[in-house]
Amino acid sequence: MRILISGQIYADSFARNIAVSAEGMGHKVITVDPRRLRRHLGYAGTILSEYLRKALATLEVCWHRPLVRAAQDFQPDLILIAHGELPPGVIRQLRPASRARIVAWFPDSIGSLRRQYLLGADLDGWFFKDPYMVDEFRTKLGLNAFYLPEACNPRWHRRVELTDADRQKYGCDLTSACSMYYYRARILEMFMNYDLKLWGSGFPFWLNSPLRARYANQFVAELEKAKAFNAARVVLNTMFPGEIESVNCRVFEAAGCGAFQIADSKPVLPELFEPEREIVTFRSRDELRDKVDYYLSHSEERRAIANRACERAHREHTYERRLRQIFEKIGLARVVAGSRNPQNERAKALVGSD
């Protein structure tokens, strides 16, 4: 198939993982980054352009004009929107631009919908990682909504050989790769006296926390993230409180890297990994501290749990498997199957999928 993806493209980003995985499946993929212009404007220009874009609806639609042009030129079979900032007016422009099915796979919590553009758009399918969102939007809005969690990418979310330099840089008892805010800081501050390393960029200037001293202010992604997770004894996965029933991408990434993690207990987690056998969970501060202390002194149990999680992540929770689910739900699976037959023309396959 020909797949056009709209989303931010940078190391280990959601849209990049989708694009790389789709290409690995044999599809022809192009991407359009809706925020690419910011990288060329400088700080002042970025602030001004963002203000104007939000203030003027016409400018906001123009901001996404490259996506419409790409659809006209590329003539994709599928347009996949990997964010929630595309105005419904842009979707209306995409419809006559190609014969593509248009879907959104939203990777964030309900609080990140902001203007809720996705709920006002004419799409062929909506995919959300939180079952709560799926139920709300399907039953009350009549959307063709489906549950689809995030995933790992075995190309870089995997076990890696660590050099002495890697162990020196990343080695520790506890780690996480995360953004920082007060909710997470209040949880992690109880480990200030532990061997703790936190990875991420842009510690907020307004966040008053002693964790600033443990924050490397370095973004780790792909193989560097795999090194950081493999070099630590325990990966701490404290999820954003807006994750109502869902889990974050770090659940799958840490598991795919073969790391041992302790994660927030969430309703969907038992469907993804077996608690206490493939992933360790916590419900309270005391439980988190107790489990950290226990597993730091039980290395064999850590390794066994991490091994089982890694095997399951690579078997069941990859971007390729998720993409196949999207194809199936929106009626493109037959297009993919038909394209394997050299006797079938693309046009005939498209007609056959309707």
Secondary structure, 3 states (H helix, E strand, C coil): CEEEEECCCCCCCHHHHHHHHHHHCCCEEEEECCCCCHHHHHHHHHHHHHHHHHHCHHHHHHHCHHHHHHHHHHCCCEEEECCCCCCHHHHHHHHHHCCCEEEEEECCCHHHHCCCHHHHCCCCEEEECCHHHHHHHHHHHCCCEEECCCCECCCCCCCCCCCHHHHHHHCEEEEEECCCCHHHHHHHHHHCCCCEEEEECCCCCCCCCHHHHHECCECCCCHHHHHHHHHEEEEEECCCCCCCCCCCHHHHHHHHCCCCEEEECCCCHHHHCCECCCEEEECCHHHHHHHHHHHHCCHHHHHHHHHHHHHHHHHHCEHHHHHHHHHHHCCCHHHHHHHCCCCCCHHHHHHHCC
